[in-house]
Amino acid sequence: MGKLSIGKYAGLCVLGGLIAYTACMAYGLLLTGQAVELHLALFQLLPGFTGMNFISWCIGAITVALWSGVGGAYIAWMHNVSIRN
C-alpha cells in the first residue's frame, strides 16, 4: 500500500463527518420524549450548540469538520510515516 495524500484523506474525513453529523441531526427530529432530551444533551457537548435550529447545525458542522479534518490528517500522516521504503 502506498502513501496517502494527507489533504485528500483529510477532506474525505471532513465529508464523512458532515454526512454523519447531518444524518444524526435528521434522526433527532424523529425522536420523542426522553430520547430527544438525551439526543440534545449529547449534541450540546459541541461548543456553541444550543438546539435543533439552523444556526446550531452550522456551528456544530464547523466543529465536526474541524475535528474530522485534524483527525484525518493525523491518521494519513501516521500511515505515511509508518511505511518502509
MOWO-V360026 format. One record per residue. N is the residue number from 1. RES is the residue in one small letter. PHI is phi in radians with two decimals (NA if undefined). OMEGA is omega in whole degrees, 0 to 359 (* if undefined). Layout:
n->N res->RES phi->PHI omega->OMEGA
n->N res->RES phi->PHI omega->OMEGA
This chain:
n->1 res->m phi->NA omega->183
n->2 res->g phi->-1.55 omega->179
n->3 res->k phi->-1.26 omega->178
n->4 res->l phi->-1.66 omega->172
n->5 res->s phi->-1.37 omega->184
n->6 res->i phi->-1.07 omega->180
n->7 res->g phi->-1.12 omega->181
n->8 res->k phi->-1.18 omega->181
n->9 res->y phi->-1.14 omega->178
n->10 res->a phi->-1.11 omega->178
n->11 res->g phi->-1.11 omega->177
n->12 res->l phi->-1.18 omega->176
n->13 res->c phi->-1.15 omega->177
n->14 res->v phi->-1.07 omega->180
n->15 res->l phi->-1.05 omega->179
n->16 res->g phi->-1.11 omega->178
n->17 res->g phi->-1.12 omega->179
n->18 res->l phi->-1.21 omega->177
n->19 res->i phi->-1.13 omega->179
n->20 res->a phi->-1.12 omega->179
n->21 res->y phi->-1.08 omega->179
n->22 res->t phi->-1.13 omega->177
n->23 res->a phi->-1.10 omega->178
n->24 res->c phi->-1.15 omega->178
n->25 res->m phi->-1.13 omega->179
n->26 res->a phi->-1.14 omega->178
n->27 res->y phi->-1.08 omega->180
n->28 res->g phi->-1.07 omega->178
n->29 res->l phi->-1.24 omega->181
n->30 res->l phi->-1.60 omega->185
n->31 res->l phi->-1.45 omega->177
n->32 res->t phi->-2.41 omega->173
n->33 res->g phi->1.11 omega->184
n->34 res->q phi->-1.19 omega->178
n->35 res->a phi->-1.11 omega->178
n->36 res->v phi->-1.14 omega->180
n->37 res->e phi->-1.08 omega->178
n->38 res->l phi->-1.14 omega->180
n->39 res->h phi->-1.03 omega->180
n->40 res->l phi->-1.16 omega->179
n->41 res->a phi->-1.10 omega->178
n->42 res->l phi->-1.18 omega->179
n->43 res->f phi->-1.21 omega->179
n->44 res->q phi->-1.25 omega->171
n->45 res->l phi->-1.24 omega->176
n->46 res->l phi->-1.34 omega->181
n->47 res->p phi->-1.06 omega->176
n->48 res->g phi->1.50 omega->180
n->49 res->f phi->-1.36 omega->183
n->50 res->t phi->-2.10 omega->181
n->51 res->g phi->3.04 omega->183
n->52 res->m phi->-1.55 omega->175
n->53 res->n phi->-2.42 omega->187
n->54 res->f phi->-1.13 omega->181
n->55 res->i phi->-1.12 omega->178
n->56 res->s phi->-1.11 omega->178
n->57 res->w phi->-1.07 omega->180
n->58 res->c phi->-1.09 omega->180
n->59 res->i phi->-1.11 omega->178
n->60 res->g phi->-1.12 omega->180
n->61 res->a phi->-1.13 omega->178
n->62 res->i phi->-1.12 omega->179
n->63 res->t phi->-1.09 omega->180
n->64 res->v phi->-1.10 omega->180
n->65 res->a phi->-1.08 omega->180
n->66 res->l phi->-1.08 omega->181
n->67 res->w phi->-1.18 omega->178
n->68 res->s phi->-1.15 omega->178
n->69 res->g phi->-1.13 omega->178
n->70 res->v phi->-1.11 omega->179
n->71 res->g phi->-1.10 omega->179
n->72 res->g phi->-1.13 omega->178
n->73 res->a phi->-1.12 omega->179
n->74 res->y phi->-1.13 omega->180
n->75 res->i phi->-1.09 omega->180
n->76 res->a phi->-1.12 omega->179
n->77 res->w phi->-1.10 omega->179
n->78 res->m phi->-1.10 omega->178
n->79 res->h phi->-1.09 omega->182
n->80 res->n phi->-1.12 omega->180
n->81 res->v phi->-1.19 omega->185
n->82 res->s phi->-1.40 omega->181
n->83 res->i phi->-1.34 omega->177
n->84 res->r phi->-1.61 omega->179
n->85 res->n phi->-1.38 omega->*
